[in-house]
């Protein structure tokens, strides 16, 4: 009995040990990897939280909020290093077929507000440009903004064009339309309140509309060109913070500074010169989708993009340095009696009232030296793989798509549009040149049933790199339970190579692909790791690490 | 009795121990399910979501953010309403003053602002400004103003451009003013205005060093010991195309102002006061540098044979004209001064400057030439926003030594 009792105890301990060990033996890849749709859990309760613009600015200028590790791999990517479709992002350019017409339409689902009278339910008096919140005849909610006096088309056109391109990149945006509005088409809702700058809130009056519109560009016939954006579906619950997570959102698991699409947003922001890429220019909305309620994250307000600085043409410094310069730089300039001259003071600009102003020449422009007005925690943590990811999306946004977006902006100024087109094309090319070559650009690895490995080179495909003379592929068996690898062999050749003997017997295979010679820069010599899992008669790509040496 | 590790120390039975094993296994199942226990990626994420869902809290500002939210509007230059702490200057040379203010708004653009301040030099001030709601599409304002000031250590060195520093005396200056001013901007950049105010000034000997009445008489200090009551009609015209009156890197200000002082008790102190001013700001290389120049001429004329009391005469020497000299170091019936600054801008919020000032006071207008100018030069730093300059620190040197200036505002 004593022995039996001991056996009993040992048995229990063994079960514990086995189960515990099993819990710790987490496989590297699950059967459903790679996941392409971000799972969401229903969110029932959530209150609106508006960040404070001043605090947000101060916090980002004087502290470095967020993860202290500035070289951490993005934590929200799936196992093949891509962003899943979901509350934050929808893979479009480079993933789904996209036409210029699609880009011109972007998030729009109709033709704009219902014709007839628009009822003003609130007004923005404290911002840099006047704006109204209105309801159309269909009771849909819209936000209406104007161009500043003397700059017809600048803010509105820039905002619409940028929004189209941002949508094409994959971010959630709202519906934007450019339209013409006559003052008499506005009526004031009984409940509308208004706050004159520095004064107390009160009932809105007709004179308030006149006063607000007096700060806007008016056409000779008395009407106004306006940009009107549809309220995002669902209920607003706040803005995107570029660091940390929402404490009230169970789906918000990854600190935002470590989200790939927010880090990659830096690339698109630099492309568009979206210097105002901060929390307040976004929206968190609690939406109902497929019977599930969750927070969807939108990018908003692109009136400070390209040549526009919202109420003025882009300020000369914008994009070249932040609002508050690094303190060391201030010291150097102070001691120089002004003869340490920042680059932006000597850059030649071109522009028109319809587009604002943009630099004439981008030959020495460096997207890594681009700055938003205020530091952005996610931007600061953008690594080469994040920028590469964004660059692959940008590579899929064609010249025709850019033209379509600019047409949607209805700038009404051919020369101005040509300037903007060149601006976007030049910067796009520089971004691709830099970020597609900064790391190994091998993409789309595939292993077919015959054991033929194929892949592409994103830099070469985008026309910003010359083919490597050869690619080296190191083949290894991969143990999905332990993560251990066992070399199988090595092959060299072009973008199509036959697997060495021994591979077919394995369940998981890891290939390390690097390029060298020819037009390959040294960065291509650092191999990427691709993982394949036997899938019936063939192989399925289940994993990809672009910087395996920097997990 | 068994001493085994079996939790139930009873005579062994197969069923008992099997139950133990099952219990052990189920016991593990009763532990919180962890993300690493998932068998699919989706399940793993769902488990992590479930873990977070168990401890959700509403989004709210932390303690630091709460504080910053409160002070932010003030830092950004928004005018506080209600009672607020005030600091500034009661009168040039009175050192820093502290006090309290009360500000209220009404009818959107109407404003009331009352300030009571007390300086480190024991100067006192009570001031009230009532701005009526704007009209003329916001381009017209009518303001009512009242102010009482008590300063008992105001410097007087005698009249003229050649007074000695060692001749310093002091007097008590106690003016009370109230009146109304109308300001209009008929077209962009053009400003005209005018108004009428009462200005009563009581004076007597000072409380610092030698009192004025011990060293001067009414021939060397006209109006010595007099209390005056003026009705003052005034008007001005200006072209102002600076970016902002509080801070600019380009544009200019060209202003002429006229005042007629009428002594209400019939004392022989009626006079006219005229001032012309030019400020020009020349940005170089997108305002990497800014050359700023300013010139001011102030002329006073007694009406008929009337004199101008010494305490109403233009003065020279302060942080706002020839900076190296003490406040009101020189005074006479006419004055002119020029300031020139070489500014460079290492930051969008800080300017550095090298400056040179020159000026003089004269009894005769014809003597306002460029001979015998009083000069000073120095360096400085300004912390500013787009439209204001809350702090100006300058080190100025003149023939009478070095002067460190802490001030607000800039020409």
Interface residues (C-beta under 8 A of the other chain):
Chain A: X1 X2 X4 X5 X6 X7 X8 X9 X10 X11 X12 X13 X15 X16 X19 X20 X23 X24 X26 X30 X31 X32 X33 X35 X38 X39 X41 X45 X46 X47 X49 X52 X54 X55 X58 X59 X78 X79 X196 X198 X199 X200 X202 X211 X214 X238 X246 X247 X248 X249 X250 X251 X252 X253 X316 X317 X323 X324 X325 X329 X330 X331 X332 X333 X334 X336 X337 X338 X341 X342 X344 X345 X346
Chain B: X2 X3 X4 X5 X6 X9 X11 X12 X16 X17 X20 X21 X23 X24 X25 X28 X34 X36 X37 X38 X39 X40 X41 X42 X44 X45 X46 X48 X49 X50 X52 X53 X56 X57 X58 X59 X60 X61 X64 X65 X68 X69 X72 X73 X75 X76 X78 X79 X105 X108 X109 X137 X138 X285 X286 X288 X289 X344 X345 X346 X347 X348 X349 X350 X352
